[in-house]
Amino acid sequence: MTTRVSATEAVRTFSDLLNRIRYRGEEFVVERAGEPVCHMTPAAPAKALTFRDLASLLREIPKPDAGYASDVRRAARSQGRPPRSPWGR
Protein backbone atom coordinates (compact mmCIF):
# COMPACT_ATOMS: atom_id res chain seq x y z
CA MET A 1 0.00 0.00 0.00
CA THR A 2 1.30 3.43 -0.95
CA THR A 3 0.94 6.27 1.52
CA ARG A 4 0.64 9.84 0.30
CA VAL A 5 2.56 12.52 2.21
CA SER A 6 3.01 16.23 1.63
CA ALA A 7 6.47 17.56 0.78
CA THR A 8 6.43 19.45 4.09
CA GLU A 9 5.68 16.28 6.05
CA ALA A 10 8.33 14.37 4.09
CA VAL A 11 10.95 16.99 5.01
CA ARG A 12 10.00 16.96 8.67
CA THR A 13 9.94 13.16 8.96
CA PHE A 14 12.51 12.16 6.33
CA SER A 15 14.55 9.89 8.61
CA ASP A 16 11.40 8.10 9.77
CA LEU A 17 10.22 7.68 6.16
CA LEU A 18 13.57 6.14 5.20
CA ASN A 19 13.38 3.72 8.12
CA ARG A 20 9.83 2.72 7.23
CA ILE A 21 10.85 2.17 3.61
CA ARG A 22 13.95 0.17 4.49
CA TYR A 23 12.71 -1.95 7.36
CA ARG A 24 9.00 -2.29 6.62
CA GLY A 25 9.04 -2.10 2.83
CA GLU A 26 6.54 0.77 2.83
CA GLU A 27 6.09 3.04 -0.18
CA PHE A 28 5.29 6.76 -0.25
CA VAL A 29 4.17 9.26 -2.85
CA VAL A 30 5.38 12.75 -1.98
CA GLU A 31 3.02 15.50 -3.09
CA ARG A 32 3.39 19.24 -3.50
CA ALA A 33 0.18 21.23 -3.63
CA GLY A 34 -1.71 17.94 -3.95
CA GLU A 35 0.22 16.85 -7.06
CA PRO A 36 2.52 13.81 -6.96
CA VAL A 37 6.20 14.76 -7.15
CA CYS A 38 8.01 11.49 -6.45
CA HIS A 39 7.49 7.88 -5.46
CA MET A 40 9.71 6.60 -2.66
CA THR A 41 10.17 2.82 -2.65
CA PRO A 42 12.70 0.34 -1.27
CA ALA A 43 15.77 0.03 -3.47
CA ALA A 44 16.05 -3.26 -5.26
CA PRO A 45 18.63 -5.53 -3.68
CA ALA A 46 21.93 -5.69 -5.54
CA LYS A 47 22.23 -8.70 -7.82
CA ALA A 48 24.92 -11.08 -6.63
CA LEU A 49 27.60 -11.64 -9.23
CA THR A 50 28.95 -15.18 -9.37
CA PHE A 51 32.33 -16.26 -10.70
CA ARG A 52 30.48 -17.84 -13.63
CA ASP A 53 28.88 -14.44 -14.38
CA LEU A 54 32.28 -12.75 -14.18
CA ALA A 55 33.87 -15.31 -16.50
CA SER A 56 31.05 -14.80 -18.98
CA LEU A 57 31.46 -11.03 -18.89
CA LEU A 58 35.22 -11.32 -19.40
CA ARG A 59 34.68 -13.53 -22.45
CA GLU A 60 32.31 -10.96 -23.96
CA ILE A 61 34.48 -7.83 -23.68
CA PRO A 62 36.64 -6.92 -26.66
CA LYS A 63 40.24 -8.11 -26.59
CA PRO A 64 42.95 -5.41 -26.49
CA ASP A 65 44.85 -4.78 -29.72
CA ALA A 66 48.48 -5.76 -30.21
CA GLY A 67 49.87 -2.40 -29.05
CA TYR A 68 47.88 -2.24 -25.81
CA ALA A 69 50.55 -3.77 -23.53
CA SER A 70 53.28 -1.48 -24.85
CA ASP A 71 50.98 1.55 -24.45
CA VAL A 72 50.34 0.60 -20.82
CA ARG A 73 54.07 0.15 -20.13
CA ARG A 74 54.88 3.51 -21.75
CA ALA A 75 52.17 5.26 -19.72
CA ALA A 76 53.41 3.64 -16.50
CA ARG A 77 57.01 4.72 -17.20
CA SER A 78 55.90 8.30 -17.88
CA GLN A 79 54.36 8.52 -14.40
CA GLY A 80 57.70 8.32 -12.64
CA ARG A 81 58.26 6.71 -9.29
CA PRO A 82 55.76 7.32 -6.51
CA PRO A 83 57.02 9.31 -3.51
CA ARG A 84 58.56 7.28 -0.73
CA SER A 85 56.14 6.46 2.05
CA PRO A 86 57.09 7.88 5.45
CA TRP A 87 55.67 4.69 7.01
CA GLY A 88 57.52 2.19 4.82
CA ARG A 89 61.09 1.02 4.96
C-alpha positions in Angstrom: 0.0 0.0 0.0 1.3 3.4 -1.0 0.9 6.3 1.5 0.6 9.8 0.3 2.6 12.5 2.2 3.0 16.2 1.6 6.5 17.6 0.8 6.4 19.4 4.1 5.7 16.3 6.0 8.3 14.4 4.1 11.0 17.0 5.0 10.0 17.0 8.7 9.9 13.2 9.0 12.5 12.2 6.3 14.5 9.9 8.6 11.4 8.1 9.8 10.2 7.7 6.2 13.6 6.1 5.2 13.4 3.7 8.1 9.8 2.7 7.2 10.9 2.2 3.6 13.9 0.2 4.5 12.7 -1.9 7.4 9.0 -2.3 6.6 9.0 -2.1 2.8 6.5 0.8 2.8 6.1 3.0 -0.2 5.3 6.8 -0.2 4.2 9.3 -2.8 5.4 12.7 -2.0 3.0 15.5 -3.1 3.4 19.2 -3.5 0.2 21.2 -3.6 -1.7 17.9 -4.0 0.2 16.9 -7.1 2.5 13.8 -7.0 6.2 14.8 -7.2 8.0 11.5 -6.5 7.5 7.9 -5.5 9.7 6.6 -2.7 10.2 2.8 -2.6 12.7 0.3 -1.3 15.8 0.0 -3.5 16.0 -3.3 -5.3 18.6 -5.5 -3.7 21.9 -5.7 -5.5 22.2 -8.7 -7.8 24.9 -11.1 -6.6 27.6 -11.6 -9.2 28.9 -15.2 -9.4 32.3 -16.3 -10.7 30.5 -17.8 -13.6 28.9 -14.4 -14.4 32.3 -12.7 -14.2 33.9 -15.3 -16.5 31.1 -14.8 -19.0 31.5 -11.0 -18.9 35.2 -11.3 -19.4 34.7 -13.5 -22.4 32.3 -11.0 -24.0 34.5 -7.8 -23.7 36.6 -6.9 -26.7 40.2 -8.1 -26.6 43.0 -5.4 -26.5 44.8 -4.8 -29.7 48.5 -5.8 -30.2 49.9 -2.4 -29.1 47.9 -2.2 -25.8 50.5 -3.8 -23.5 53.3 -1.5 -24.9 51.0 1.5 -24.4 50.3 0.6 -20.8 54.1 0.2 -20.1 54.9 3.5 -21.7 52.2 5.3 -19.7 53.4 3.6 -16.5 57.0 4.7 -17.2 55.9 8.3 -17.9 54.4 8.5 -14.4 57.7 8.3 -12.6 58.3 6.7 -9.3 55.8 7.3 -6.5 57.0 9.3 -3.5 58.6 7.3 -0.7 56.1 6.5 2.0 57.1 7.9 5.5 55.7 4.7 7.0 57.5 2.2 4.8 61.1 1.0 5.0 
